Amino acid sequence: MATEGKDLSYYDKSTIPNGKGMTIGLVVSEWNEKITGGLLSGAKKALLDNGVLEENILIHWVPGSFELALGAQYLFEDKMVDGVVCLGSVIQGETKHFDFVCHGATQGIMNVGLKYNKPAIFGLLTDNTMQQAIDRSGGKHGNKGIECAIACMKMVALKKKI
């Protein structure tokens, strides 16, 4: 397995744009809160560690991962945000519900980013087991929340540069 034994969330701080002056929204799913809370902690820490001011981090909770896109859209419409990180967790079950939620959330998040021409970052874990989700939300493989926050900052900086 490509991820075995690796913390995938390590980054070189010198390659990250300074987040001072950026306003970033974090939209977080209440479903699988043990996992999404870990993603939120990682994302917030990465933003703060890279210059985003606490008052410029807007955190909003939505019921589930399917609602992440609409939560991001609300932030883009009603708040002056430079980007939004969507954080959720869907774990494979016995029905096709997993497929429908994952597909809808993926398409929705992409469409919101394109509609507003701002980064809407896909931070949705789509794991086969709870253990895989734990490993990727602050466990042995790092924290995807960190990776998504960094991606958002890089995309905000790219837009400002272009």
C-alpha positions in Angstrom: 0.0 0.0 0.0 1.4 3.4 -1.0 0.4 5.1 2.2 1.6 2.5 4.6 3.7 3.9 7.4 3.7 7.4 6.0 2.5 10.7 7.5 1.2 12.3 4.3 0.5 15.6 5.9 4.1 16.8 6.3 4.8 20.0 4.5 7.7 22.5 4.1 6.5 25.7 5.7 8.7 27.7 3.4 6.6 26.7 0.4 3.3 27.9 1.9 2.1 31.4 1.2 1.5 33.6 4.2 -2.1 33.6 5.1 -2.2 37.0 6.6 -5.1 38.9 5.0 -6.8 35.6 3.9 -10.3 34.7 5.1 -11.0 31.0 4.9 -14.3 29.2 5.6 -14.3 25.7 7.0 -17.6 23.8 6.4 -17.7 20.6 8.5 -20.0 17.7 8.5 -21.6 16.7 11.8 -21.9 13.1 10.6 -18.9 11.0 11.8 -18.0 13.9 14.1 -15.1 12.0 15.7 -13.4 12.0 12.3 -14.5 15.5 11.1 -13.5 17.0 14.4 -10.0 15.7 13.8 -10.0 17.1 10.3 -11.2 20.5 11.6 -8.5 20.6 14.2 -5.8 19.9 11.6 -7.2 22.4 9.2 -7.5 25.2 11.8 -4.0 24.6 13.2 -2.5 24.7 9.7 -4.2 27.9 8.8 -3.2 29.6 12.1 0.4 28.2 11.8 0.6 29.8 8.4 -0.6 33.3 9.2 -4.4 33.2 8.9 -5.8 35.2 11.8 -8.2 33.4 14.1 -11.0 35.9 13.4 -10.6 35.2 9.6 -11.3 31.5 10.0 -15.1 31.0 9.7 -16.3 27.6 10.9 -19.8 26.3 10.1 -21.3 22.9 10.6 -23.7 21.1 8.3 -25.6 17.9 9.0 -23.7 15.6 6.6 -21.3 15.4 3.8 -23.9 15.8 1.1 -24.6 19.3 2.5 -21.0 20.5 2.3 -21.4 22.1 -1.1 -24.4 24.1 -0.1 -22.6 25.2 3.1 -19.7 26.4 1.0 -22.1 28.2 -1.4 -23.7 30.0 1.6 -20.3 31.2 2.7 -19.3 32.4 -0.8 -22.7 34.3 -1.1 -23.0 35.8 2.3 -19.4 36.3 3.6 -16.3 37.7 2.2 -14.2 34.5 2.0 -11.3 33.8 -0.2 -11.8 30.1 -0.1 -13.7 27.3 1.6 -12.5 23.9 2.8 -15.2 21.3 3.0 -14.5 18.6 5.6 -16.5 15.4 5.8 -16.3 11.6 6.2 -18.2 8.9 4.5 -17.5 5.3 5.4 -18.5 2.4 3.1 -21.6 0.5 4.3 -23.8 -2.2 2.9 -25.8 -0.1 0.6 -25.3 2.3 -2.3 -25.9 5.3 -0.1 -22.0 5.7 0.1 -21.8 6.0 -3.7 -24.6 8.6 -3.9 -23.3 10.8 -1.1 -19.7 10.7 -2.4 -20.7 11.5 -6.0 -23.1 14.3 -5.0 -20.6 15.8 -2.6 -17.8 15.6 -5.1 -19.8 17.2 -7.9 -21.3 19.8 -5.6 -18.1 21.0 -4.1 -16.5 21.2 -7.6 -19.5 23.1 -9.0 -19.5 25.6 -6.2 -15.8 26.4 -6.7 -16.3 26.9 -10.4 -19.5 29.0 -9.9 -17.8 31.5 -7.6 -14.3 31.2 -9.2 -12.8 30.6 -5.7 -11.2 27.6 -4.2 -13.7 25.1 -2.7 -11.5 22.4 -1.4 -12.5 18.7 -1.3 -11.7 17.5 2.2 -14.1 14.5 2.1 -12.7 11.2 3.4 -14.2 8.3 1.5 -12.9 5.3 3.4 -13.8 1.6 3.5 -13.5 1.4 7.3 -13.6 3.5 10.4 -9.9 2.7 11.0 -8.9 4.2 7.6 -10.8 7.4 8.5 -9.1 7.5 11.9 -5.7 7.0 10.3 -6.3 10.0 7.9 -7.9 12.4 10.4 -4.9 12.8 12.8 -3.7 9.2 12.9 -0.8 7.3 11.4 -1.3 8.7 7.9 -1.5 12.3 9.1 -4.5 14.7 8.8 -6.2 15.4 5.5 -7.6 18.6 7.1 -4.0 20.0 7.2 -3.5 19.1 3.5 -6.8 20.7 2.5 -6.1 23.9 4.4 -2.7 24.2 2.8 -4.2 23.5 -0.7 -6.8 26.3 -0.1 -4.1 28.8 0.9 -2.1 27.9 -2.2 -5.1 28.3 -4.4 -6.0 31.7 -2.9 -2.5 32.9 -3.4 -2.5 31.7 -7.0 -5.7 33.5 -7.7 -4.3 36.7 -6.2 -1.1 36.3 -8.2 -2.8 35.8 -11.5 
